[in-house]
Amino acid sequence: MDLLEYGSHLVKGEAVTRVKPFICTMPLRLEDGWNNIQLNLTDLTRRAYGTNYVETLRVQVHANCRLRRIYFSDRLYSEEELPPEFKLYLPIQKV
């Protein structure tokens, strides 16, 4: 059995999505301050490579990123369903 390893890169400043045999790069737009990024790996793998998502073997984060948490879930949860330690509390803006 052949095992193919695919990868995805989110790149700030990219204009288009590029799919190559073993890597897919996609544009990423971030706002000022903290951002909540959610990736549907099942859909991403199906669209980019026409195959089913099985597992993630490695997550690589470069040193110039500040992260609070990375986690995997079986489905998308609403903000109300998340435990307090997983919520992103934004600062209150005074009027």
C-alpha positions, 0 to 999 in steps of 0.5 A: 500500500502506498501512503501519500503525505499531503500538507497545507500551508496558510500564507499571509500575502498569497493571492491565490490557492496553489495545489501541488502534488504534496502541498497546498498553499492558501491565502490567509487574511488576518485582522489586527489583534487576535484571530480565530482560525478554523480549518475544516480538514475533511473539506480542505483535503477533499477539495485540494486532493480529491481524497479523504482526510485520515489524520494529522501527523504533525503541526508546524508553527513558525517562531513569528506566530503567537498562539493561544491554543491549537486543538482538533475537534470532531465538528464545529462548535459554537462559542457557547459550547466551548469550555471557558479555556477555549474561548477567545475573549476580546477586549471591551472597547469603551465608547 
